[in-house]
Amino acid sequence: MDDLTRIKGIGAATAKKLGTAGLGTFAALAAVTDLSTLKDISSGDEQSRAWIGEAAKLQAAAETTATSPSPTGVTPPAAEPPRKETTITATAPVTETVDASVTPDGEVRSAELRAETVRPVDPAVTAALRERRARRDYAGSLPATSRVLPDGEEVELGSANEDGQERRFTASVRIMRSKKLYEPGAPVPLTYREFVVKRDGRSIVETDWADGLEIA
C-alpha cells in the first residue's frame, strides 16, 4: 500500500475506498484506463484523470529513486541504531563492601556498594598489625584470665565475660563497623576490645564499659 493521500483530493477515507477496490498503490491507480472504475469514489471523470496522472508521476519518481545508484556507485547499507558496548576486564581480585548509614535512632537510611581491589596478603605485615592491635587493647600478655574493673571488682573471664558480650555506646564521630556506618549520636554495638579502642580514640561518648547499654 502506498500513501495515496499525497495525491490532491484524496483523504484517508478515500484512500481506504481505493484500497478496498484494489487500487491502493500508485502503480494500480496509474494503470486505470476505464474511468467508470472510479465513478463511485471520485467526484467525476476530471478528478479521476487528475488522480491517475498524479499517481503515474509518483510511481515514476519512486521507481527512479529505487534504481538510482549512490554517488560512489555503491548502494549504502541500511543504517543501524547506535549500540553501546561495555567491556570490563578484571586485572586483580575485587571485593565488594556494603556501607550502610545509620541514624541516631538506629534506622538504616542508605547503603552504598563499594568495590575494592584485594591486595596480596603479606604474612609479616599481618602479624605485625595483629601484634600492634593486641598491644593497643591490652598492656600485657594475652589471654587474660580475669579483669579488674575501675571500682576494684575482679571479674573472671569465661565464656560469658565481656570479651564475648556486646554493649551499645554512643558514637561521637562516624564509626564503621560490620559494613555499617554509624553517624554521631547513633548507638553502636561494641565488644569490650572494640570499646577500649573506641574509648582511647575518643570515638564514643562513654568512658566506662559499665556505662554501655546491655544487649539482651
Number of C-alpha atoms within 10 A of each C-alpha: 11 15 13 25 14 13 17 11 15 18 14 11 10 15 23 16 16 21 17 10 12 12 22 18 17 24 17 17 23 20 13 16 10 10 15 13 14 21 13 9 16 19 11 13 14 10 18 21 17 14 23 20 17 18 23 18 15 18 19 15 11 12 11 11 10 9 9 10 12 9 8 7 8 8 11 10 6 6 6 6 6 6 5 5 5 5 4 5 6 7 7 11 10 12 10 11 15 14 18 20 22 23 17 16 10 14 12 14 9 12 15 12 11 10 11 12 12 11 9 8 8 8 9 9 10 11 11 11 12 12 12 11 13 16 13 14 16 14 8 10 8 9 9 10 9 12 14 10 12 10 6 8 9 11 13 14 15 11 9 9 14 17 14 12 15 22 20 19 26 20 22 18 16 16 18 14 14 10 14 19 21 26 21 19 19 24 22 27 21 20 16 18 18 15 25 19 17 21 17 13 9 14 18 24 17 18 15 13 21 11 12 20 15 13 9 6
